[in-house]
Amino acid sequence: MEFSEQGIIDMSNESVPPPHLTLRVSNLSVAYETRLTPKKGKRVSRSRRISNQVIEDVSFDAHAGQFIGVVGANGSGKSTLLKAVAGFIPHQGGSITAISQPQLLSVSAAMRSGMSGWENITLGCLALGIRYSELEQVGDEIAEFCELGSKLDLPIKALSSGEKARLQFGIATVRTPRILMIDEALGVGDKRFRERSVQRMNKVLENTGTIFFVSHSLEEVARLCTRALWLVDGQIVADDLPKAVVKQYVNWVDQHGADKKSTRAALRYRSLRQARKAQRLDLENS
C-alpha cells in the first residue's frame, strides 16, 4: 500500500505487529506552498512562494476499538491531519503506518458532481475493491441505507449537502473498514441519519476497527468517543479521555478566543453542561 516515498506503509503483513495497533503516525509534518504577493504603496510587488506549515511533528498510535475525537479551532490542522493519514495529500516529514487503507469521509470528499448517484456508487465500490459481480447487490445496500430513492438518478450536484453526506457515508461503510475517518460529515445530516450512522460506526468498532471523528459538536465528541486529541497550530497539545480534553479546549477558547464557529461550539457545550448540572441539582433538592 505504497502511495509515494512519503506515503502510507502497509503493516498488515508484519511478522510481529504491536498488539491491536491499527495506525502509527510518527513525527508527521505537512506543509502547503502558497504565493505571497505583498503590496508596496500603490504598486503590487512580485509574488513569491512561501511554505505554510500546517502539521508539525505529530506522533500518536491508534488501536483497535478506539473511537478518537479530534478537536481544535478552525485552522488548527484537523482536516489536513486526516487527509494526510488517509493518503489524500503528501507529507514532507515523518511516516504513516496502517493495518489497511484508511477510509476518509468528508463534506468536501471528492465525488463526480456531473455523474449520477448510481454512477458514483459504482465508482466508489470499485475503488473499495468490490467485484463487478457484487456491484448490483452492494449498490442496493448503499441505496437502502442512504434512502435517496429516485434522487440517485440525478447528478450529484443536484443533491443537498446532507444528501451527499448520506451517500458518501453509505459508500465508505458498505464494507466495514478497519480505519474510518469522519471529517464533519455527520454534521449536515438529520437526526435519524446520525442515529443510523452511529449504529454503523459501532459495527466498525465491534469488528476491531478504529474511528477518527472531527467535529465542532463537542457534546458528540464527549458522548461518542473513547479518546480525544486536541490540535493547536498543527500540534497535539492534549491526548486523553474525551471529557477531559474537551474541558481543556473549552477553557482555552474562553481565555484565548477563536473563530466564530469554534467559539459558538464551546459556548454551546458549556451551556449544555451547566443546564444538566442545574437539572441534577433540582432533582437532588426535590
Contacts in CASP RR format, 6 or more apart in sequence:
PFRMAT RR
TARGET T0000
AUTHOR 0000-0000-0000
METHOD contacts of the structure
MODEL  1
MEFSEQGIIDMSNESVPPPHLTLRVSNLSVAYETRLTPKKGKRVSRSRRI
SNQVIEDVSFDAHAGQFIGVVGANGSGKSTLLKAVAGFIPHQGGSITAIS
QPQLLSVSAAMRSGMSGWENITLGCLALGIRYSELEQVGDEIAEFCELGS
KLDLPIKALSSGEKARLQFGIATVRTPRILMIDEALGVGDKRFRERSVQR
MNKVLENTGTIFFVSHSLEEVARLCTRALWLVDGQIVADDLPKAVVKQYV
NWVDQHGADKKSTRAALRYRSLRQARKAQRLDLENS
1 8 0 8 1.000
1 9 0 8 1.000
1 10 0 8 1.000
1 98 0 8 1.000
1 100 0 8 1.000
1 101 0 8 1.000
2 8 0 8 1.000
2 9 0 8 1.000
2 10 0 8 1.000
3 87 0 8 1.000
4 90 0 8 1.000
6 90 0 8 1.000
6 91 0 8 1.000
6 92 0 8 1.000
6 93 0 8 1.000
6 94 0 8 1.000
7 87 0 8 1.000
7 90 0 8 1.000
7 91 0 8 1.000
7 96 0 8 1.000
8 85 0 8 1.000
8 87 0 8 1.000
8 96 0 8 1.000
8 97 0 8 1.000
8 98 0 8 1.000
8 101 0 8 1.000
8 102 0 8 1.000
9 95 0 8 1.000
9 96 0 8 1.000
9 97 0 8 1.000
9 98 0 8 1.000
10 98 0 8 1.000
10 100 0 8 1.000
11 17 0 8 1.000
11 21 0 8 1.000
11 24 0 8 1.000
11 97 0 8 1.000
11 98 0 8 1.000
11 99 0 8 1.000
12 99 0 8 1.000
12 100 0 8 1.000
17 99 0 8 1.000
18 24 0 8 1.000
18 61 0 8 1.000
20 63 0 8 1.000
20 64 0 8 1.000
20 65 0 8 1.000
20 208 0 8 1.000
21 61 0 8 1.000
21 62 0 8 1.000
21 63 0 8 1.000
21 64 0 8 1.000
21 99 0 8 1.000
22 62 0 8 1.000
22 63 0 8 1.000
22 64 0 8 1.000
22 98 0 8 1.000
22 99 0 8 1.000
22 100 0 8 1.000
22 178 0 8 1.000
22 179 0 8 1.000
22 208 0 8 1.000
22 209 0 8 1.000
22 210 0 8 1.000
23 61 0 8 1.000
23 62 0 8 1.000
23 85 0 8 1.000
23 96 0 8 1.000
23 97 0 8 1.000
23 98 0 8 1.000
23 99 0 8 1.000
23 102 0 8 1.000
23 179 0 8 1.000
23 210 0 8 1.000
24 60 0 8 1.000
24 61 0 8 1.000
24 62 0 8 1.000
24 95 0 8 1.000
24 96 0 8 1.000
24 97 0 8 1.000
24 98 0 8 1.000
25 58 0 8 1.000
25 59 0 8 1.000
25 60 0 8 1.000
25 61 0 8 1.000
25 85 0 8 1.000
25 95 0 8 1.000
25 96 0 8 1.000
25 97 0 8 1.000
26 59 0 8 1.000
26 94 0 8 1.000
26 95 0 8 1.000
26 96 0 8 1.000
26 97 0 8 1.000
27 57 0 8 1.000
27 58 0 8 1.000
27 59 0 8 1.000
27 93 0 8 1.000
27 94 0 8 1.000
27 95 0 8 1.000
28 55 0 8 1.000
28 57 0 8 1.000
28 58 0 8 1.000
28 59 0 8 1.000
28 81 0 8 1.000
28 84 0 8 1.000
28 85 0 8 1.000
28 91 0 8 1.000
28 93 0 8 1.000
28 94 0 8 1.000
28 95 0 8 1.000
28 96 0 8 1.000
29 53 0 8 1.000
29 55 0 8 1.000
29 56 0 8 1.000
29 57 0 8 1.000
29 58 0 8 1.000
29 91 0 8 1.000
29 92 0 8 1.000
29 93 0 8 1.000
29 94 0 8 1.000
30 53 0 8 1.000
30 54 0 8 1.000
30 55 0 8 1.000
30 80 0 8 1.000
30 81 0 8 1.000
30 84 0 8 1.000
30 89 0 8 1.000
30 90 0 8 1.000
30 91 0 8 1.000
30 92 0 8 1.000
30 93 0 8 1.000
31 51 0 8 1.000
31 52 0 8 1.000
31 53 0 8 1.000
31 54 0 8 1.000
31 92 0 8 1.000
32 51 0 8 1.000
32 52 0 8 1.000
32 54 0 8 1.000
33 49 0 8 1.000
33 50 0 8 1.000
33 51 0 8 1.000
33 52 0 8 1.000
34 49 0 8 1.000
34 50 0 8 1.000
34 52 0 8 1.000
35 47 0 8 1.000
35 48 0 8 1.000
35 49 0 8 1.000
35 50 0 8 1.000
36 47 0 8 1.000
36 48 0 8 1.000
36 49 0 8 1.000
36 50 0 8 1.000
37 44 0 8 1.000
37 45 0 8 1.000
37 46 0 8 1.000
37 47 0 8 1.000
38 44 0 8 1.000
38 45 0 8 1.000
39 45 0 8 1.000
53 234 0 8 1.000
54 77 0 8 1.000
54 80 0 8 1.000
54 234 0 8 1.000
55 77 0 8 1.000
55 80 0 8 1.000
55 81 0 8 1.000
55 84 0 8 1.000
55 91 0 8 1.000
55 234 0 8 1.000
56 233 0 8 1.000
56 234 0 8 1.000
56 235 0 8 1.000
57 235 0 8 1.000
58 81 0 8 1.000
58 234 0 8 1.000
58 235 0 8 1.000
58 236 0 8 1.000
59 236 0 8 1.000
60 229 0 8 1.000
60 236 0 8 1.000
60 239 0 8 1.000
62 68 0 8 1.000
62 179 0 8 1.000
62 210 0 8 1.000
62 212 0 8 1.000
63 210 0 8 1.000
64 208 0 8 1.000
64 209 0 8 1.000
64 210 0 8 1.000
65 205 0 8 1.000
65 208 0 8 1.000
65 209 0 8 1.000
65 210 0 8 1.000
65 226 0 8 1.000
66 205 0 8 1.000
66 210 0 8 1.000
66 211 0 8 1.000
66 226 0 8 1.000
66 227 0 8 1.000
67 201 0 8 1.000
67 205 0 8 1.000
67 210 0 8 1.000
67 211 0 8 1.000
67 213 0 8 1.000
67 224 0 8 1.000
67 225 0 8 1.000
67 226 0 8 1.000
67 227 0 8 1.000
68 210 0 8 1.000
68 211 0 8 1.000
68 212 0 8 1.000
68 213 0 8 1.000
68 225 0 8 1.000
68 226 0 8 1.000
68 227 0 8 1.000
68 228 0 8 1.000
68 229 0 8 1.000
69 212 0 8 1.000
69 213 0 8 1.000
69 214 0 8 1.000
69 215 0 8 1.000
69 221 0 8 1.000
69 225 0 8 1.000
69 227 0 8 1.000
69 228 0 8 1.000
69 229 0 8 1.000
69 242 0 8 1.000
70 78 0 8 1.000
70 81 0 8 1.000
70 82 0 8 1.000
70 212 0 8 1.000
70 213 0 8 1.000
70 214 0 8 1.000
70 228 0 8 1.000
70 229 0 8 1.000
70 230 0 8 1.000
70 231 0 8 1.000
71 78 0 8 1.000
71 214 0 8 1.000
71 215 0 8 1.000
71 218 0 8 1.000
71 221 0 8 1.000
71 228 0 8 1.000
71 229 0 8 1.000
71 230 0 8 1.000
71 231 0 8 1.000
71 245 0 8 1.000
71 246 0 8 1.000
71 249 0 8 1.000
72 78 0 8 1.000
72 230 0 8 1.000
72 231 0 8 1.000
72 232 0 8 1.000
72 249 0 8 1.000
72 262 0 8 1.000
73 232 0 8 1.000
73 253 0 8 1.000
73 258 0 8 1.000
73 259 0 8 1.000
73 262 0 8 1.000
74 258 0 8 1.000
74 259 0 8 1.000
74 261 0 8 1.000
74 262 0 8 1.000
75 259 0 8 1.000
76 231 0 8 1.000
76 232 0 8 1.000
76 233 0 8 1.000
76 234 0 8 1.000
77 231 0 8 1.000
77 234 0 8 1.000
78 183 0 8 1.000
78 214 0 8 1.000
78 231 0 8 1.000
79 106 0 8 1.000
79 108 0 8 1.000
79 183 0 8 1.000
79 184 0 8 1.000
79 214 0 8 1.000
80 89 0 8 1.000
80 234 0 8 1.000
81 231 0 8 1.000
81 234 0 8 1.000
82 104 0 8 1.000
82 106 0 8 1.000
82 181 0 8 1.000
82 183 0 8 1.000
82 212 0 8 1.000
82 214 0 8 1.000
83 89 0 8 1.000
83 104 0 8 1.000
83 106 0 8 1.000
84 90 0 8 1.000
84 91 0 8 1.000
84 96 0 8 1.000
85 96 0 8 1.000
85 98 0 8 1.000
85 102 0 8 1.000
85 181 0 8 1.000
85 212 0 8 1.000
86 101 0 8 1.000
86 102 0 8 1.000
86 103 0 8 1.000
86 104 0 8 1.000
86 181 0 8 1.000
87 96 0 8 1.000
87 102 0 8 1.000
88 104 0 8 1.000
98 179 0 8 1.000
99 178 0 8 1.000
99 179 0 8 1.000
100 177 0 8 1.000
100 178 0 8 1.000
100 179 0 8 1.000
101 177 0 8 1.000
101 179 0 8 1.000
102 177 0 8 1.000
102 179 0 8 1.000
102 180 0 8 1.000
102 181 0 8 1.000
103 128 0 8 1.000
103 172 0 8 1.000
103 173 0 8 1.000
103 177 0 8 1.000
103 179 0 8 1.000
103 180 0 8 1.000
103 181 0 8 1.000
104 172 0 8 1.000
104 181 0 8 1.000
104 183 0 8 1.000
105 168 0 8 1.000
105 169 0 8 1.000
105 172 0 8 1.000
105 173 0 8 1.000
105 180 0 8 1.000
105 181 0 8 1.000
105 182 0 8 1.000
105 183 0 8 1.000
105 185 0 8 1.000
106 168 0 8 1.000
106 182 0 8 1.000
106 183 0 8 1.000
106 184 0 8 1.000
106 185 0 8 1.000
107 161 0 8 1.000
107 164 0 8 1.000
107 165 0 8 1.000
107 183 0 8 1.000
107 184 0 8 1.000
107 185 0 8 1.000
107 188 0 8 1.000
108 183 0 8 1.000
109 168 0 8 1.000
109 185 0 8 1.000
111 120 0 8 1.000
111 156 0 8 1.000
111 164 0 8 1.000
111 167 0 8 1.000
111 168 0 8 1.000
112 119 0 8 1.000
112 120 0 8 1.000
112 123 0 8 1.000
112 156 0 8 1.000
113 155 0 8 1.000
113 156 0 8 1.000
113 157 0 8 1.000
114 155 0 8 1.000
114 156 0 8 1.000
114 157 0 8 1.000
115 123 0 8 1.000
115 155 0 8 1.000
115 156 0 8 1.000
116 152 0 8 1.000
116 153 0 8 1.000
116 154 0 8 1.000
116 155 0 8 1.000
116 156 0 8 1.000
117 148 0 8 1.000
117 151 0 8 1.000
117 152 0 8 1.000
117 153 0 8 1.000
117 154 0 8 1.000
117 155 0 8 1.000
117 156 0 8 1.000
117 159 0 8 1.000
117 167 0 8 1.000
118 139 0 8 1.000
118 143 0 8 1.000
118 152 0 8 1.000
118 153 0 8 1.000
120 156 0 8 1.000
120 167 0 8 1.000
120 171 0 8 1.000
121 139 0 8 1.000
121 142 0 8 1.000
121 143 0 8 1.000
121 152 0 8 1.000
121 167 0 8 1.000
121 171 0 8 1.000
122 135 0 8 1.000
122 139 0 8 1.000
124 171 0 8 1.000
125 134 0 8 1.000
125 135 0 8 1.000
125 138 0 8 1.000
125 139 0 8 1.000
125 142 0 8 1.000
125 171 0 8 1.000
125 174 0 8 1.000
126 135 0 8 1.000
128 171 0 8 1.000
128 174 0 8 1.000
128 175 0 8 1.000
130 138 0 8 1.000
130 174 0 8 1.000
130 175 0 8 1.000
138 174 0 8 1.000
138 175 0 8 1.000
139 174 0 8 1.000
141 174 0 8 1.000
142 167 0 8 1.000
142 170 0 8 1.000
142 171 0 8 1.000
142 174 0 8 1.000
143 149 0 8 1.000
143 152 0 8 1.000
145 166 0 8 1.000
145 169 0 8 1.000
145 170 0 8 1.000
145 174 0 8 1.000
145 196 0 8 1.000
145 200 0 8 1.000
146 152 0 8 1.000
146 163 0 8 1.000
146 166 0 8 1.000
146 167 0 8 1.000
146 169 0 8 1.000
146 170 0 8 1.000
147 166 0 8 1.000
148 159 0 8 1.000
148 163 0 8 1.000
148 166 0 8 1.000
148 167 0 8 1.000
151 158 0 8 1.000
151 159 0 8 1.000
151 163 0 8 1.000
152 167 0 8 1.000
156 164 0 8 1.000
156 167 0 8 1.000
159 167 0 8 1.000
161 188 0 8 1.000
162 188 0 8 1.000
162 189 0 8 1.000
162 190 0 8 1.000
162 193 0 8 1.000
164 188 0 8 1.000
165 185 0 8 1.000
165 186 0 8 1.000
165 187 0 8 1.000
165 188 0 8 1.000
165 189 0 8 1.000
165 193 0 8 1.000
166 189 0 8 1.000
166 193 0 8 1.000
168 185 0 8 1.000
169 185 0 8 1.000
169 186 0 8 1.000
169 197 0 8 1.000
169 200 0 8 1.000
170 200 0 8 1.000
172 180 0 8 1.000
173 180 0 8 1.000
173 200 0 8 1.000
173 201 0 8 1.000
173 203 0 8 1.000
173 204 0 8 1.000
176 203 0 8 1.000
176 204 0 8 1.000
176 207 0 8 1.000
176 209 0 8 1.000
177 204 0 8 1.000
177 209 0 8 1.000
178 207 0 8 1.000
178 208 0 8 1.000
178 209 0 8 1.000
178 210 0 8 1.000
179 209 0 8 1.000
179 210 0 8 1.000
179 211 0 8 1.000
179 212 0 8 1.000
180 201 0 8 1.000
180 204 0 8 1.000
180 209 0 8 1.000
180 210 0 8 1.000
180 211 0 8 1.000
180 212 0 8 1.000
181 211 0 8 1.000
181 212 0 8 1.000
181 214 0 8 1.000
182 201 0 8 1.000
182 211 0 8 1.000
182 212 0 8 1.000
182 213 0 8 1.000
182 214 0 8 1.000
182 215 0 8 1.000
183 214 0 8 1.000
184 214 0 8 1.000
184 215 0 8 1.000
184 216 0 8 1.000
186 193 0 8 1.000
186 194 0 8 1.000
186 197 0 8 1.000
186 215 0 8 1.000
186 220 0 8 1.000
187 194 0 8 1.000
187 215 0 8 1.000
187 217 0 8 1.000
198 224 0 8 1.000
201 211 0 8 1.000
201 224 0 8 1.000
204 210 0 8 1.000
204 211 0 8 1.000
205 211 0 8 1.000
213 220 0 8 1.000
213 221 0 8 1.000
213 224 0 8 1.000
213 225 0 8 1.000
215 221 0 8 1.000
216 261 0 8 1.000
216 262 0 8 1.000
216 265 0 8 1.000
217 265 0 8 1.000
218 246 0 8 1.000
218 249 0 8 1.000
218 250 0 8 1.000
218 265 0 8 1.000
218 266 0 8 1.000
218 268 0 8 1.000
218 269 0 8 1.000
219 268 0 8 1.000
219 269 0 8 1.000
219 272 0 8 1.000
221 228 0 8 1.000
221 242 0 8 1.000
221 246 0 8 1.000
222 242 0 8 1.000
222 243 0 8 1.000
222 246 0 8 1.000
222 269 0 8 1.000
225 242 0 8 1.000
226 241 0 8 1.000
226 242 0 8 1.000
227 239 0 8 1.000
227 240 0 8 1.000
227 241 0 8 1.000
227 242 0 8 1.000
228 238 0 8 1.000
228 239 0 8 1.000
228 240 0 8 1.000
228 241 0 8 1.000
228 242 0 8 1.000
228 244 0 8 1.000
228 245 0 8 1.000
228 246 0 8 1.000
229 236 0 8 1.000
229 238 0 8 1.000
229 239 0 8 1.000
229 245 0 8 1.000
230 236 0 8 1.000
230 237 0 8 1.000
230 238 0 8 1.000
230 239 0 8 1.000
230 245 0 8 1.000
230 248 0 8 1.000
230 249 0 8 1.000
231 237 0 8 1.000
232 252 0 8 1.000
238 244 0 8 1.000
238 245 0 8 1.000
238 248 0 8 1.000
238 249 0 8 1.000
239 245 0 8 1.000
246 269 0 8 1.000
249 266 0 8 1.000
250 266 0 8 1.000
250 269 0 8 1.000
250 270 0 8 1.000
253 262 0 8 1.000
253 263 0 8 1.000
253 266 0 8 1.000
254 266 0 8 1.000
254 270 0 8 1.000
257 263 0 8 1.000
258 266 0 8 1.000
END
